[in-house]
Amino acid sequence: MGPNVNDRLHALNLLVARSRFGKWHRLEGSGAKRERVGSKFTTEIRAGLATFFAMAYIIAVNASIASDSGGTCVCPGTADDPVCDNDTDYLACVEVVKRDLVTATAAIAALTTFCMGLFANMPIGLAPGMGLNAYFAYQVVGYHGSGSVSFPLAVTAVFVEGWIFIGLSILGIRQWLARAIPTSIKLATGAGIGLYLTIIGLYGSAGLGVITGATATPVDLSGCDTQYAGDAELCSHHKMTSKTMWLGIFCGGFVTALLMLYRVKGAIIAGIALVSIISWPRTTDVTYFPYNEAGQSRFDFFKNVVAFHKIEKILTAQEWNVSSIPGGSGQFWLALVTFLYVDILDTTGTLYSMAKFAGLMDKRTGDFEGSATAYIVDAGGIVIGSLFGTPPVTAYIESGAGISEGGKTGITAMVTGICFFISLFFAPIFASIPPWATGSTLIIVGSMMMSSVAEINWSYFGDAIPAFLTIAVMPFTYSIAYGLIAGIITFMILNTFAHVLDKLTNGRIVPDNYHKRDGWSWRMAMGVAMVFLPPWMVRLVVHRKRRFWEADEAEGAKIIEANSSTDQAAAGHGAILLEVQSETSAKSSKQKQIN
């Protein structure tokens, strides 16, 4: 850029910073208290676009996964076709549900991300969570409604969870709950969900179709063409012949991985786009619009290109008759508790990780500015999202892409939210992305989440065995809930026994490497009041400060990075953070010198 352009950009940044809008978002040069050093309006816009391109894949992926639940469509089922895989009327209904979910995903991501930027002033994007959507679709509701809980009851569980989160956020208990969970279980949860997503990516309904269920073994190699997929005998003679599978592996998998290898931004969405474009012509063997009833319906909607699809099947689908669940309401409450637990780990950990990465943590309080507001926005998004028919909303670690571009304020999130809003009017494009285009994406996301395994304390069996069980049971039982239950119960039994025996023998009988165990405590670093009360309530109740919504001078005089490894470990997608940090360390140091 020439000097004139730079001067104009500088003038624009200064003009916006000095406006009321700039002061609200604490841009550098705004004169506001605790202004965000290095934040500029034009940089925030660029950062918001980077976050959107890193997150945009969720529109297609969430719609593909969540629609496998069947939504509110009713599967009549027969002995030959119990899940209605060959029922054209049912599949047409599911196709409408998928379009509904494209609209719902884009809408809730736009609303919550924009509100996160406007009210909490944080550069963080939100959308229906990966892993939670798979648990919602395949374990709670079940493929085509074959699970123990109906779709209306499942979104009711999400609705209730959101209100519980609002209460926990107002009382400040979310941070405490995240700290009270053992570190090994936190780290293992992210890795276990990564393997869970990988199995979904390898399977056929929402992925590549590389594996399938079997009789002699739990799973078997598949990769059969459509005409053989329903017949195990025929499929056994035509393994790995599916053209769509190979298209997804090479163009969606290897191309995306190579782009990521060279740090190309938007690599995931580029891979999805490439496979989709190849799959759209109707005259090829890999078309997503074959000349049949289902293919014609998809193609007719796709031809609109720009259109707003109104949510038809899943809007406000809540059902409050919990007693209607066959065999009792236990599965409903299990789903509710699991949503709550995983969200505590995922959202709370991601918010703290991203705040730390952006340099917005306060070392003295161990908190970040606007944390209570950020929690309430997230919890409110869960409630509203359930009314739209989506799985629980959560903060996204992909927000690190925007932060690495220099995003430090809520303007970044507002720009991302506006981009999601614009995508609402391209529903025909997002609804026409085939499952083999997103299958490799799920595997790649799973691989990134697995890097948290390196942080697990493998030297002490009291931490290692519960962590391993958490990781293994999730994909093997196809349930996030069972993995968490196995890990937590094992941790409690092993470590309670070791602790009691240690005390009874006065330290003479202790496990091997007992001194290397991870520390665990339910206590918070800020004293008794901060265990159950958020900072704003401490100011109101303890210090009786009239302007309790404002941080104390000593509390917020210096916003710096905090050494909070426990919070970073809590992020469900926290594995990606290490990659983002290493990618941008040189860039960040150079940017600080320029500023």
C-alpha positions as CSV (number, residue, x, y, z in Angstrom):
1,M,0.0,0.0,0.0
2,G,1.1,3.5,-0.7
3,P,1.6,6.2,1.9
4,N,-1.7,7.8,1.0
5,V,-3.6,4.6,1.6
6,N,-1.9,4.0,4.9
7,D,-2.6,7.6,6.0
8,R,-6.3,7.1,5.1
9,L,-6.5,3.9,7.0
10,H,-4.8,5.5,10.0
11,A,-7.2,8.4,9.9
12,L,-10.2,6.0,9.7
13,N,-8.9,4.0,12.6
14,L,-8.5,7.1,14.7
15,L,-11.9,8.5,13.7
16,V,-13.7,5.2,14.7
17,A,-11.6,4.9,17.9
18,R,-12.6,8.3,19.1
19,S,-16.3,7.7,18.4
20,R,-18.7,6.4,21.0
21,F,-18.6,3.1,19.2
22,G,-14.8,2.9,19.5
23,K,-14.9,3.8,23.2
24,W,-17.5,1.1,23.9
25,H,-15.2,-1.5,22.3
26,R,-12.1,0.0,23.9
27,L,-10.1,0.5,20.7
28,E,-6.6,1.8,21.0
29,G,-6.7,5.6,21.0
30,S,-10.3,5.8,22.2
31,G,-9.3,7.1,25.6
32,A,-11.4,4.5,27.4
33,K,-10.2,2.8,30.5
34,R,-8.4,-0.4,29.9
35,E,-8.3,0.2,26.1
36,R,-7.1,-2.9,24.1
37,V,-3.6,-2.1,23.1
38,G,-3.0,-2.8,19.4
39,S,-6.7,-2.9,18.4
40,K,-7.6,-1.0,15.3
41,F,-10.9,-0.9,13.4
42,T,-9.6,-2.1,10.1
43,T,-7.6,-4.9,11.7
44,E,-10.8,-6.0,13.6
45,I,-12.7,-6.2,10.3
46,R,-10.0,-8.4,8.7
47,A,-9.9,-10.5,11.8
48,G,-13.7,-11.0,11.7
49,L,-13.5,-12.2,8.1
50,A,-10.7,-14.7,9.1
51,T,-12.9,-16.1,11.9
52,F,-15.8,-16.5,9.6
53,F,-13.9,-18.4,7.0
54,A,-12.4,-20.7,9.7
55,M,-15.9,-21.4,11.1
56,A,-18.1,-21.4,7.9
57,Y,-17.8,-25.1,7.5
58,I,-20.1,-25.6,10.5
59,I,-23.2,-24.5,8.5
60,A,-22.9,-27.5,6.2
61,V,-21.4,-30.0,8.7
62,N,-24.0,-29.3,11.5
63,A,-26.9,-29.5,9.0
64,S,-25.5,-32.8,7.7
65,I,-25.0,-34.4,11.1
66,A,-28.1,-33.1,12.9
67,S,-30.4,-33.9,10.0
68,D,-29.5,-37.6,10.4
69,S,-31.6,-37.6,13.5
70,G,-34.6,-37.1,11.2
71,G,-35.9,-34.1,13.1
72,T,-39.6,-34.2,13.6
73,C,-40.1,-36.5,10.6
74,V,-41.8,-39.8,11.6
75,C,-40.3,-43.0,10.3
76,P,-42.9,-45.8,9.9
77,G,-40.3,-48.5,9.7
78,T,-40.6,-52.0,8.4
79,A,-38.9,-55.3,9.0
80,D,-36.8,-54.8,5.8
81,D,-36.2,-51.1,6.4
82,P,-36.4,-50.2,10.1
83,V,-34.8,-46.8,9.8
84,C,-36.5,-45.8,6.5
85,D,-33.3,-45.6,4.4
86,N,-35.4,-46.5,1.4
87,D,-38.6,-44.6,2.2
88,T,-38.8,-41.8,-0.3
89,D,-41.4,-39.8,1.6
90,Y,-39.4,-40.0,4.8
91,L,-36.2,-39.1,3.0
92,A,-37.9,-36.1,1.4
93,C,-39.0,-34.9,4.8
94,V,-35.4,-35.3,6.1
95,E,-34.1,-33.2,3.2
96,V,-36.4,-30.4,4.4
97,V,-35.1,-30.8,7.9
98,K,-31.5,-30.5,6.5
99,R,-32.5,-27.2,4.8
100,D,-34.1,-26.1,8.1
101,L,-30.9,-26.8,9.9
102,V,-28.8,-24.8,7.4
103,T,-31.0,-21.8,8.2
104,A,-31.1,-22.5,11.9
105,T,-27.3,-22.9,12.1
106,A,-26.5,-19.8,10.2
107,A,-29.1,-17.8,12.2
108,I,-28.0,-18.8,15.7
109,A,-24.3,-18.4,14.8
110,A,-25.1,-14.9,13.4
111,L,-27.1,-13.9,16.5
112,T,-24.9,-15.3,19.2
113,T,-21.6,-14.2,17.6
114,F,-22.8,-10.7,17.0
115,C,-24.1,-10.4,20.6
116,M,-20.9,-11.8,21.9
117,G,-19.1,-8.9,20.2
118,L,-21.6,-6.2,21.0
119,F,-22.3,-7.0,24.7
120,A,-19.2,-8.9,25.9
121,N,-16.7,-7.2,23.7
122,M,-14.9,-10.5,23.0
123,P,-13.5,-11.6,19.6
124,I,-15.1,-15.0,19.8
125,G,-17.5,-16.8,17.5
126,L,-20.2,-19.2,18.6
127,A,-22.2,-21.9,16.8
128,P,-23.7,-25.3,17.5
129,G,-20.9,-27.4,18.9
130,M,-19.0,-30.2,17.1
131,G,-19.2,-33.4,19.1
132,L,-22.4,-32.2,20.9
133,N,-24.2,-32.2,17.6
134,A,-23.1,-35.8,16.9
135,Y,-24.1,-36.9,20.4
136,F,-27.4,-35.2,19.9
137,A,-28.1,-36.8,16.5
138,Y,-26.7,-40.4,16.9
139,Q,-26.9,-41.1,20.6
140,V,-29.8,-39.1,22.1
141,V,-32.3,-39.0,19.1
142,G,-30.6,-41.8,17.1
143,Y,-30.1,-42.2,13.4
144,H,-33.5,-41.4,11.8
145,G,-35.1,-41.3,15.3
146,S,-34.0,-44.8,16.4
147,G,-32.7,-43.6,19.7
148,S,-34.3,-43.5,23.1
149,V,-35.3,-39.9,23.1
150,S,-37.5,-38.2,20.4
151,F,-36.3,-35.0,18.6
152,P,-38.8,-32.8,20.4
153,L,-37.7,-34.1,23.8
154,A,-34.0,-33.7,22.9
155,V,-34.4,-30.0,22.0
156,T,-36.3,-29.7,25.3
157,A,-33.3,-31.0,27.1
158,V,-31.1,-28.4,25.3
159,F,-33.6,-25.7,26.2
160,V,-33.5,-26.7,29.9
161,E,-29.7,-26.9,29.8
162,G,-29.6,-23.4,28.5
163,W,-31.6,-22.0,31.4
164,I,-29.5,-23.9,33.9
165,F,-26.5,-22.3,32.2
166,I,-28.0,-18.9,32.6
167,G,-28.4,-19.5,36.3
168,L,-24.9,-20.8,36.7
169,S,-23.6,-17.8,34.7
170,I,-25.4,-15.3,36.9
171,L,-24.1,-17.0,40.0
172,G,-20.6,-17.4,38.7
173,I,-20.5,-21.2,39.3
174,R,-19.4,-22.1,35.7
175,Q,-15.8,-21.3,36.3
176,W,-15.7,-23.2,39.6
177,L,-17.3,-26.3,38.0
178,A,-14.7,-26.3,35.2
179,R,-11.9,-26.1,37.7
180,A,-13.4,-28.9,39.9
181,I,-13.2,-31.5,37.0
182,P,-9.9,-33.4,37.1
183,T,-7.4,-32.2,34.5
184,S,-6.9,-35.7,33.0
185,I,-10.6,-36.0,32.3
186,K,-10.7,-32.5,30.8
187,L,-7.9,-33.4,28.4
188,A,-9.3,-36.8,27.6
189,T,-12.7,-35.4,26.8
190,G,-11.4,-33.4,23.9
191,A,-9.5,-36.4,22.5
192,G,-12.4,-38.7,23.0
193,I,-14.7,-36.4,21.1
194,G,-12.1,-36.2,18.4
195,L,-12.2,-40.0,17.9
196,Y,-16.0,-39.8,18.1
197,L,-16.1,-37.3,15.2
198,T,-13.6,-39.5,13.3
199,I,-15.9,-42.5,13.4
200,I,-18.8,-40.3,12.1
201,G,-16.5,-39.0,9.3
202,L,-15.6,-42.6,8.3
203,Y,-19.2,-43.8,8.4
204,G,-21.6,-43.4,5.5
205,S,-24.6,-41.4,6.6
206,A,-22.7,-38.2,7.4
207,G,-19.3,-39.1,6.1
208,L,-17.2,-41.0,3.6
209,G,-18.7,-44.5,4.0
210,V,-15.3,-46.1,4.6
211,I,-16.6,-48.3,7.4
212,T,-20.0,-50.0,8.1
213,G,-21.6,-52.2,10.8
214,A,-21.0,-55.9,10.5
215,T,-22.1,-59.2,12.1
216,A,-18.9,-61.1,12.7
217,T,-17.1,-58.0,13.8
218,P,-18.3,-54.7,15.3
219,V,-17.3,-52.8,12.2
220,D,-16.1,-53.7,8.7
221,L,-14.4,-52.1,5.8
222,S,-17.0,-50.7,3.3
223,G,-16.6,-48.1,0.6
224,C,-19.3,-49.7,-1.6
225,D,-21.2,-47.9,-4.3
226,T,-24.8,-46.9,-3.5
227,Q,-26.4,-49.9,-5.3
228,Y,-24.4,-52.3,-3.1
229,A,-24.4,-50.4,0.2
230,G,-27.7,-51.9,1.5
231,D,-26.7,-55.6,0.8
232,A,-23.9,-56.9,3.1
233,E,-23.2,-59.9,0.7
234,L,-22.9,-57.7,-2.4
235,C,-20.9,-55.1,-0.6
236,S,-18.3,-57.6,0.6
237,H,-17.4,-58.2,-3.1
238,H,-17.3,-54.4,-4.0
239,K,-15.4,-52.9,-1.1
240,M,-13.6,-49.6,-1.6
241,T,-15.1,-49.1,-5.1
242,S,-17.3,-46.0,-4.2
243,K,-16.3,-43.1,-6.4
244,T,-17.8,-40.6,-4.0
245,M,-15.6,-42.0,-1.2
246,W,-12.4,-41.6,-3.2
247,L,-13.5,-38.1,-4.2
248,G,-14.0,-37.2,-0.6
249,I,-10.7,-38.7,0.5
250,F,-8.5,-37.1,-2.1
251,C,-10.2,-33.8,-2.9
252,G,-11.7,-33.3,0.5
253,G,-9.1,-35.0,2.7
254,F,-5.6,-34.7,1.1
255,V,-6.2,-31.3,-0.5
256,T,-7.4,-29.9,2.8
257,A,-4.6,-31.4,4.7
258,L,-2.0,-30.1,2.2
259,L,-3.5,-26.6,2.5
260,M,-3.3,-26.8,6.2
261,L,0.2,-28.1,6.0
262,Y,1.2,-24.8,4.4
263,R,-1.0,-22.7,6.7
264,V,-3.5,-21.6,4.0
265,K,-6.3,-19.8,5.7
266,G,-9.8,-21.2,5.0
267,A,-8.3,-24.6,4.1
268,I,-11.3,-26.6,5.5
269,I,-14.0,-24.6,3.7
270,A,-11.8,-24.7,0.5
271,G,-11.8,-28.6,0.6
272,I,-15.5,-28.7,1.2
273,A,-16.1,-26.3,-1.7
274,L,-13.9,-28.3,-4.1
275,V,-15.7,-31.6,-3.4
276,S,-19.1,-30.0,-3.6
277,I,-18.5,-28.2,-6.9
278,I,-17.3,-31.5,-8.4
279,S,-20.4,-33.3,-7.1
280,W,-22.9,-30.8,-8.5
281,P,-22.9,-31.6,-12.2
282,R,-25.7,-34.1,-12.8
283,T,-24.0,-36.1,-15.6
284,T,-21.2,-37.5,-13.4
285,D,-20.9,-40.7,-11.3
286,V,-20.3,-38.7,-8.2
287,T,-23.3,-36.3,-8.5
288,Y,-25.3,-35.3,-5.5
289,F,-28.3,-34.7,-7.8
290,P,-29.0,-38.1,-9.4
291,Y,-32.0,-38.5,-11.7
292,N,-34.4,-39.8,-9.1
293,E,-37.0,-38.3,-6.8
294,A,-34.6,-37.3,-4.1
295,G,-31.9,-36.0,-6.5
296,Q,-34.5,-33.9,-8.4
297,S,-35.8,-32.4,-5.2
298,R,-32.3,-31.4,-4.2
299,F,-31.5,-30.0,-7.6
300,D,-34.7,-27.9,-7.7
301,F,-33.8,-26.3,-4.4
302,F,-30.1,-25.9,-5.5
303,K,-31.1,-24.0,-8.6
304,N,-32.5,-21.1,-6.5
305,V,-28.8,-20.3,-5.5
306,V,-29.9,-17.2,-3.5
307,A,-32.9,-17.8,-1.3
308,F,-34.0,-17.7,2.3
309,H,-35.4,-21.0,3.5
310,K,-37.9,-20.6,6.3
311,I,-37.6,-23.2,9.1
312,E,-40.6,-25.5,8.5
313,K,-40.2,-28.7,10.5
314,I,-38.1,-28.0,13.6
315,L,-39.1,-24.6,14.9
316,T,-40.2,-24.6,18.5
317,A,-40.5,-28.4,18.5
318,Q,-40.2,-28.8,22.3
319,E,-42.2,-31.5,24.0
320,W,-42.6,-31.4,27.8
321,N,-44.1,-34.8,28.4
322,V,-40.9,-36.5,29.7
323,S,-42.9,-39.4,31.0
324,S,-43.7,-40.4,27.4
325,I,-40.2,-41.8,26.9
326,P,-40.3,-45.7,26.7
327,G,-38.8,-47.3,29.7
328,G,-38.8,-44.1,31.8
329,S,-37.2,-40.6,31.7
330,G,-33.6,-41.7,32.6
331,Q,-32.3,-41.2,29.1
332,F,-33.7,-37.6,29.0
333,W,-31.9,-36.7,32.2
334,L,-28.7,-38.4,31.1
335,A,-28.8,-36.4,27.9
336,L,-29.4,-33.2,29.9
337,V,-26.6,-33.8,32.3
338,T,-24.2,-34.7,29.5
339,F,-25.0,-31.6,27.5
340,L,-24.4,-29.6,30.6
341,Y,-21.1,-31.3,31.5
342,V,-19.6,-31.2,28.0
343,D,-20.7,-27.6,27.5
344,I,-19.0,-26.6,30.8
345,L,-15.7,-28.0,29.6
346,D,-16.0,-26.9,26.0
347,T,-17.4,-23.4,26.3
348,T,-15.8,-22.3,29.5
349,G,-12.4,-23.7,28.5
350,T,-12.6,-22.2,25.0
351,L,-13.6,-18.7,26.3
352,Y,-10.6,-18.7,28.8
353,S,-8.2,-20.1,26.2
354,M,-9.2,-17.5,23.6
355,A,-9.1,-14.6,26.2
356,K,-5.7,-15.7,27.2
357,F,-4.5,-16.0,23.6
358,A,-5.8,-12.5,22.9
359,G,-4.0,-11.1,26.0
360,L,-7.2,-10.2,27.8
361,M,-6.8,-12.2,31.0
362,D,-6.3,-10.4,34.4
363,K,-3.5,-12.1,36.3
364,R,-4.8,-11.0,39.7
365,T,-8.4,-12.2,39.3
366,G,-7.7,-15.1,36.9
367,D,-10.7,-13.9,34.9
368,F,-11.3,-11.8,31.8
369,E,-13.2,-8.6,31.3
370,G,-16.9,-9.2,30.6
371,S,-16.8,-13.0,31.5
372,A,-20.2,-13.0,33.1
373,T,-21.7,-11.3,30.0
374,A,-20.0,-13.7,27.7
375,Y,-21.4,-16.7,29.7
376,I,-24.9,-15.3,29.6
377,V,-24.7,-14.7,25.8
378,D,-23.5,-18.2,25.3
379,A,-26.3,-19.6,27.6
380,G,-28.9,-17.5,25.9
381,G,-27.7,-18.8,22.6
382,I,-28.3,-22.3,23.8
383,V,-31.9,-21.5,24.7
384,I,-32.7,-19.6,21.5
385,G,-30.9,-22.3,19.4
386,S,-33.0,-25.0,20.9
387,L,-36.1,-23.1,19.7
388,F,-34.6,-23.1,16.3
389,G,-34.0,-26.9,16.6
390,T,-30.2,-26.9,16.9
391,P,-27.9,-28.8,19.3
392,P,-26.2,-26.8,22.0
393,V,-24.3,-23.6,21.0
394,T,-20.7,-23.2,22.2
395,A,-17.7,-21.0,21.7
396,Y,-15.4,-22.0,18.9
397,I,-11.6,-22.4,19.1
398,E,-11.5,-21.4,15.5
399,S,-11.9,-17.9,16.8
400,G,-8.1,-18.1,17.2
401,A,-7.8,-17.5,13.4
402,G,-9.2,-14.0,13.9
403,I,-7.3,-13.3,17.1
404,S,-4.1,-14.3,15.2
405,E,-5.0,-11.6,12.6
406,G,-5.0,-9.0,15.4
407,G,-8.6,-9.2,16.6
408,K,-8.8,-8.0,20.2
409,T,-12.3,-6.5,20.6
410,G,-15.9,-7.5,20.0
411,I,-15.9,-5.8,16.5
412,T,-14.2,-9.0,15.3
413,A,-17.1,-11.1,16.5
414,M,-19.7,-8.6,15.1
415,V,-18.1,-8.8,11.6
416,T,-18.2,-12.6,11.9
417,G,-21.8,-12.5,12.9
418,I,-22.7,-10.3,10.0
419,C,-21.1,-12.8,7.6
420,F,-23.1,-15.6,9.1
421,F,-26.3,-13.4,8.6
422,I,-25.4,-12.9,4.9
423,S,-25.0,-16.7,4.5
424,L,-28.6,-17.1,5.6
425,F,-29.6,-16.1,2.0
426,F,-27.4,-18.8,0.4
427,A,-29.3,-21.8,2.0
428,P,-29.5,-23.6,-1.4
429,I,-25.7,-23.7,-1.6
430,F,-25.1,-24.9,1.9
431,A,-27.9,-27.5,1.8
432,S,-26.4,-29.0,-1.4
433,I,-23.1,-29.9,0.2
434,P,-22.9,-33.8,0.1
435,P,-21.8,-35.9,3.1
436,W,-18.7,-37.1,1.4
437,A,-17.6,-33.4,1.2
438,T,-17.7,-33.1,5.0
439,G,-16.6,-36.5,6.0
440,S,-12.9,-35.7,5.7
441,T,-13.5,-32.4,7.6
442,L,-14.7,-34.4,10.6
443,I,-11.6,-36.6,10.5
444,I,-9.3,-33.6,10.3
445,V,-11.0,-31.8,13.1
446,G,-10.8,-35.0,15.1
447,S,-7.1,-35.3,14.5
448,M,-6.5,-31.7,15.8
449,M,-8.5,-32.5,18.9
450,M,-6.3,-35.5,19.6
451,S,-3.2,-33.4,20.3
452,S,-4.5,-32.8,23.8
453,V,-3.4,-36.4,24.6
454,A,0.2,-35.3,24.8
455,E,-0.7,-33.2,27.9
456,I,-2.2,-36.1,29.8
457,N,-0.2,-37.3,32.8
458,W,0.6,-40.8,31.6
459,S,3.2,-41.4,34.4
460,Y,0.6,-41.9,37.1
461,F,-2.0,-44.6,36.6
462,G,-4.6,-42.8,38.7
463,D,-4.7,-40.1,36.0
464,A,-3.7,-42.2,33.0
465,I,-6.3,-45.1,33.2
466,P,-9.4,-42.8,33.7
467,A,-8.2,-40.6,30.8
468,F,-7.7,-43.6,28.6
469,L,-11.1,-45.0,29.4
470,T,-12.7,-41.7,28.6
471,I,-11.0,-41.6,25.3
472,A,-11.7,-45.2,24.4
473,V,-15.3,-45.6,25.6
474,M,-16.6,-42.6,23.7
475,P,-16.0,-43.9,20.2
476,F,-16.4,-47.6,21.0
477,T,-19.8,-47.1,22.6
478,Y,-20.8,-44.3,20.2
479,S,-21.6,-42.2,23.3
480,I,-19.9,-39.1,24.8
481,A,-21.9,-39.6,28.0
482,Y,-20.7,-43.2,28.6
483,G,-17.1,-42.1,28.1
484,L,-17.4,-39.4,30.7
485,I,-19.1,-41.7,33.2
486,A,-16.5,-44.4,32.8
487,G,-13.6,-41.8,33.2
488,I,-15.1,-40.0,36.2
489,I,-16.1,-43.1,38.1
490,T,-12.7,-44.8,37.5
491,F,-10.9,-41.6,38.6
492,M,-13.0,-41.4,41.8
493,I,-12.5,-45.1,42.8
494,L,-8.7,-45.2,42.1
495,N,-7.8,-42.0,43.7
496,T,-10.1,-42.2,46.6
497,F,-8.7,-45.6,47.5
498,A,-5.1,-44.4,47.0
499,H,-5.8,-41.3,49.2
500,V,-7.4,-43.3,52.0
501,L,-4.7,-45.9,52.1
502,D,-2.0,-43.2,52.1
503,K,-3.6,-41.5,55.1
504,L,-4.2,-44.8,57.0
505,T,-0.6,-45.9,56.6
506,N,0.8,-42.5,57.2
507,G,2.4,-42.4,53.8
508,R,4.0,-45.8,53.9
509,I,1.9,-47.4,51.2
510,V,1.5,-45.2,48.2
511,P,1.0,-45.9,44.4
512,D,3.9,-45.8,42.0
513,N,4.6,-42.2,40.9
514,Y,2.0,-40.9,43.4
515,H,4.0,-37.7,43.8
516,K,3.6,-37.1,40.0
517,R,-0.2,-37.1,40.2
518,D,-2.1,-34.1,38.8
519,G,-3.2,-31.7,41.5
520,W,-6.9,-31.5,42.1
521,S,-8.9,-29.0,44.2
522,W,-12.4,-27.6,44.2
523,R,-11.1,-24.3,45.6
524,M,-10.7,-21.1,43.6
525,A,-7.6,-18.9,43.8
526,M,-9.6,-15.8,44.7
527,G,-10.8,-16.8,48.2
528,V,-14.1,-18.1,49.6
529,A,-16.3,-15.4,48.1
530,M,-15.1,-16.1,44.6
531,V,-15.8,-19.8,44.8
532,F,-19.5,-19.2,44.3
533,L,-19.8,-15.6,43.3
534,P,-18.7,-13.9,40.1
535,P,-16.7,-10.6,40.3
536,W,-19.7,-8.4,39.8
537,M,-21.5,-10.0,42.7
538,V,-18.4,-9.8,44.9
539,R,-18.4,-6.0,44.3
540,L,-22.1,-5.8,45.1
541,V,-22.4,-8.1,48.1
542,V,-18.9,-8.1,49.6
543,H,-17.6,-4.6,48.8
544,R,-21.0,-3.0,48.5
545,K,-20.0,-1.0,45.5
546,R,-22.7,1.0,43.8
547,R,-21.3,0.7,40.3
548,F,-20.8,-3.0,40.7
549,W,-20.8,-3.7,37.0
550,E,-17.5,-1.8,36.7
551,A,-14.2,-3.6,37.6
552,D,-12.1,-2.1,40.4
553,E,-9.1,-0.1,39.4
554,A,-6.8,-2.6,41.0
555,E,-8.8,-5.4,39.4
556,G,-8.5,-4.2,35.9
557,A,-5.6,-1.8,35.7
558,K,-3.4,-4.1,33.6
559,I,-4.8,-6.7,31.2
560,I,-2.2,-9.3,30.6
561,E,-1.9,-13.0,29.9
562,A,-2.6,-15.4,32.8
563,N,-0.8,-18.7,33.6
564,S,-4.0,-20.7,33.7
565,S,-3.1,-24.1,32.2
566,T,-6.1,-25.7,33.9
567,D,-8.5,-23.5,32.0
568,Q,-6.7,-24.0,28.7
569,A,-6.9,-27.8,29.3
570,A,-10.7,-27.5,29.8
571,A,-11.4,-26.5,26.2
572,G,-13.0,-29.3,24.2
573,H,-11.3,-28.0,21.1
574,G,-8.2,-26.7,22.9
575,A,-5.9,-28.8,21.0
576,I,-6.0,-26.5,18.0
577,L,-4.9,-23.5,20.2
578,L,-1.3,-24.8,20.4
579,E,-1.1,-24.9,16.6
580,V,-2.6,-21.4,16.3
581,Q,-0.1,-20.0,18.9
582,S,2.9,-21.5,17.3
583,E,1.7,-20.3,13.9
584,T,1.4,-16.7,15.0
585,S,4.1,-16.2,17.6
586,A,6.5,-14.6,15.1
587,K,3.7,-12.5,13.6
588,S,2.6,-11.3,17.0
589,S,6.0,-10.2,18.2
590,K,6.6,-8.3,14.9
591,Q,3.2,-6.6,15.2
592,K,4.0,-5.5,18.8
593,Q,7.2,-3.9,17.5
594,I,5.4,-2.0,14.8
595,N,2.8,-0.8,17.3
